Amino acid sequence: MEMLRYYDFAEDDYEAIKILVNADVVKNVICYKSQNICEKYLKQIIVNYIQETDDNIINYTGNLKTHNIARLINFIKENLSDFSIPACVRDVDGYYFSTNYPGDNSFKVTKEDVDRCWNAVETCKSFVDAYINSHPDKIDEFRSE
């Protein structure tokens, strides 16, 4: 049985949400899944290119459990000097909880929210794909969580 990776799950979600976006649907699921998709793409960079060491083990495992995009990006940048990603990817941060669960900060998304989140997904995917393609020597070294 083939081991599924973060990237595989991100791609599956990406294809599903793309259908909704292309149909001009405005629903909360688009925004919270957009954040989740970005998380999965970024987590794939972590497991594929950042070595778990005694010095970073707490941050390493913690980042594989977080829903915080800024935290993931910061951890990657601290460990991969050649990885860069535009600031707009951080725009999706916070939607996972506020558009997925009831609470004080919950809200219904607008078309602008959907556009902002989808732009973050497209940008994140593009930069992650470019990084993976420019580092093919690591492509078979994916580890699973």
Residue pairs with C-beta under 8 A, 6 or more apart in sequence:
3 142
3 144
4 144
5 44
5 47
5 142
5 144
6 40
6 41
6 43
6 44
6 47
6 145
7 40
7 41
7 44
7 128
7 132
7 142
9 40
10 37
10 40
10 41
10 44
10 125
13 33
13 36
13 37
13 40
14 37
14 121
14 125
16 33
17 29
17 30
17 33
17 34
17 37
17 118
17 121
20 27
20 29
20 30
21 30
21 114
21 118
24 111
25 114
26 109
26 110
26 111
26 114
27 109
28 99
28 100
28 108
28 109
30 109
30 114
30 117
30 118
31 92
31 95
31 99
31 109
31 113
31 114
31 117
32 95
32 96
32 97
32 99
32 100
34 92
34 95
34 117
34 118
34 120
34 121
35 67
35 69
35 92
35 93
35 94
35 95
35 96
35 117
35 120
36 67
36 96
37 121
37 124
37 125
38 69
38 89
38 92
38 120
38 121
38 124
39 66
39 67
39 69
39 72
39 96
41 124
41 125
41 128
42 69
42 72
42 73
42 76
42 124
42 128
43 63
43 64
43 72
43 145
44 128
44 132
44 142
45 76
45 80
45 83
45 128
45 131
45 132
46 60
46 63
46 64
46 72
46 75
46 76
47 64
47 142
47 143
47 144
47 145
48 132
48 138
48 139
48 141
48 142
48 143
49 79
49 80
49 83
49 131
49 135
49 138
50 56
50 60
50 75
50 76
50 79
50 80
52 60
52 61
53 60
56 79
59 75
60 75
63 71
63 72
63 75
64 145
66 72
67 96
67 97
68 93
69 89
69 90
69 92
69 93
70 90
70 93
73 85
73 89
73 90
76 83
76 85
77 83
77 84
83 131
84 127
85 123
85 124
85 127
85 128
86 123
86 127
88 119
88 120
88 123
89 120
89 123
89 124
89 127
90 120
91 116
91 117
91 119
91 120
92 116
92 117
92 120
92 121
92 124
95 109
95 113
95 117
97 103
97 105
98 105
98 106
98 107
99 106
99 107
99 108
99 109
99 113
109 117
132 138
132 139
